[in-house]
Amino acid sequence: MTTVLQLSSKQFVTTPYIESLVERALRFLHCGYSIHLRGPAGTGKTTLALHLASLVGRPVMLLYGDDEFKSSDLVGNQAGYKRRQVVDNYIHSVMKMEDDLQQNWVDSRLTTACREGLTLVYDEFNRSRPEVNNVLLGALEEGLIVLPPRG
């Protein structure tokens, strides 16, 4: 299930320092760059990210990294099959059958966020294994997500 948040920033408490951070971050976002907020725990990085998404006017896809996070949790996976069977009995003494079996692809958070134009807030990404986050390199640097071929 996909969680999409639409947050209001009306109750966001701001100071001159925070306003300068917000202005700087918005400049990067409006130029098409991703931003990475870092700092000690509890300093408001996630709150600031949600506030920025609200100012940009886009819904948010929020996800949390942990050591059990898999690449498929980001991009999606093959799930289930679609079967199509065609029986052709145009001539009553000849029966032709076609059977087609295809795997179904189910998008996950990153692919959904990209497809629907959502702001992705990936909290605690450093808790995920590095190989899981490799998919972000292509997405952030080149704007590409490499998915397995459709079978």
Buried (B, 14 or more C-beta within 10 A) or exposed (E): EEEBBEBEBEEBEEEEEBEEBBEEBBEEBEEEEEEEBEEEEEEBBBBBBBBBBBBEEBBBBBBEBEEEBEBBBBBBBBEEEEEEEEEEEEEEEEEEEEEEEEBEBEBBBBBBBBEEEBBBBBBBBEEBBEEBBEBBEEBEEEEEBEEEEEE
